Amino acid sequence: MTEQCAVVPAAARPAPVVLGSWPTPLERAPRLAAAVGLADDALWVKRDDLSGLGGGGNKVRKLQYTCAQALAAGATTLITSGAPQSNHARLTAAAAARLGLRSVLVLQGEEPEVPAGNLVLDLLADARLVWTGPATAEQTRREVERQADKVRQDGGIPHVIPHGGSNSYAAQGYVDCSGELLAQLPGLDHVIVAFGSGATMAGLVAGLGAERVIGIDTGAVADPWARLSELLDGMPDVRVRRADLQLDHGQIGAGYAAVTAAAREAMRLAARTEGIFLDPTYTARALAGLIARVADGRIKREDRTVFLHTGGLPGLFGHPDFRA
Ligand SMILES: Cc1ncc(COP(=O)(O)O)c(C=O)c1O
């Protein structure tokens, strides 16, 4: 992922555009709770995988803010970048379709012979896919700029949405989610969330306080602490002691693209106890992190614990290591 992260000035903060269905459900998960060692009534799943647009997922809440900026700027084309199986890219394509805009997705890698997973959905939504081959964050950023110039040359107005959809303004989407959670479960003790480009966790920290939010690092960015700090610094009226932030690096394994044994086990457990499917890159790592924390006592048996299901299931069908 790119290491740049825009801090958005106040003047560029229009009201969000509604793209999803809110509030998302908060469901009890008694069988999963028992399987991981929590009391039956101590675990809830926040179903942001059911957020409505384009197969759902956490990126919808962030896109409500970044797309509002695009509309305010009179954009004709949304441009973003990501890994080939980027859920953010898929949802950017879906948001563009919903808003009557075009989309260009700059994907880091080689074009596969047969599109699978998110790529099928990108193409169904009529996104134009641009493949970079092996590319650094900087090379990807330059390709995004080239595509923006191309849109301009063709008479359009491009709007670039950051890699992963994260900036300090997009993070407001998860301040909104915090409000939903506080209404649905006022006494919650912990929320567990996958950390990729960071705005989901940043918004939750802003809305719920650092001591209630546990981010499980997926290895997507090189310096997640710096990323989180930068996002929080860019949010208005957020005061967080850096020492209170909880970011867990225990589930990265061999790296972002690898499926760890703990993630595979978490996918099986969620499917077999609650009929809930997870993706191997984000949500399975997050549940594996929750399980590890219950096992070592950092999450206590009776703690009211929310697992944030951030979506991403299409990625399972595009993953090179796709198997049960
Ligand atoms: C399914 C899923 N969950 C969680 C995340 C992490 O969200 P964020 O990038 O805001 O940290 C992502 C990001 O790509 C995602 O696709």
The ligand as an SDF file (V2000), in Angstrom:
LIG
                    3D

 16 16  0  0  0  0  0  0  0  0999 V2000
  -12.4030   -6.8600    4.2970 C   0  0  0  0  0  0  0  0  0  0  0  0
  -11.5300   -5.7930    4.8830 C   0  0  0  0  0  0  0  0  0  0  0  0
  -11.4800   -5.6840    6.2280 N   0  0  0  0  0  0  0  0  0  0  0  0
  -10.7030   -4.7710    6.8300 C   0  0  0  0  0  0  0  0  0  0  0  0
   -9.9120   -3.9130    6.0940 C   0  0  0  0  0  0  0  0  0  0  0  0
   -9.0540   -2.9150    6.8150 C   0  0  0  0  0  0  0  0  0  0  0  0
   -9.6200   -1.6430    6.7740 O   0  0  0  0  0  0  0  0  0  0  0  0
   -8.6620   -0.3750    6.7970 P   0  0  0  0  0  0  0  0  0  0  0  0
   -7.9870   -0.3270    5.4530 O   0  0  0  0  0  0  0  0  0  0  0  0
   -9.5480    0.7770    7.0340 O   0  0  0  0  0  0  0  0  0  0  0  0
   -7.6700   -0.5880    7.8720 O   0  0  0  0  0  0  0  0  0  0  0  0
   -9.9320   -3.9850    4.6920 C   0  0  0  0  0  0  0  0  0  0  0  0
   -9.0470   -3.1080    3.9060 C   0  0  0  0  0  0  0  0  0  0  0  0
   -8.7060   -3.3280    2.7870 O   0  0  0  0  0  0  0  0  0  0  0  0
  -10.7730   -4.9420    4.0690 C   0  0  0  0  0  0  0  0  0  0  0  0
  -10.8240   -5.0630    2.7280 O   0  0  0  0  0  0  0  0  0  0  0  0
  1  2  1  0
  2  3  1  0
  2 15  2  0
  3  4  2  0
  4  5  1  0
  5  6  1  0
  5 12  2  0
  6  7  1  0
  7  8  1  0
  8  9  2  0
  8 10  1  0
  8 11  1  0
 12 13  1  0
 12 15  1  0
 13 14  2  0
 15 16  1  0
M  END
$$$$
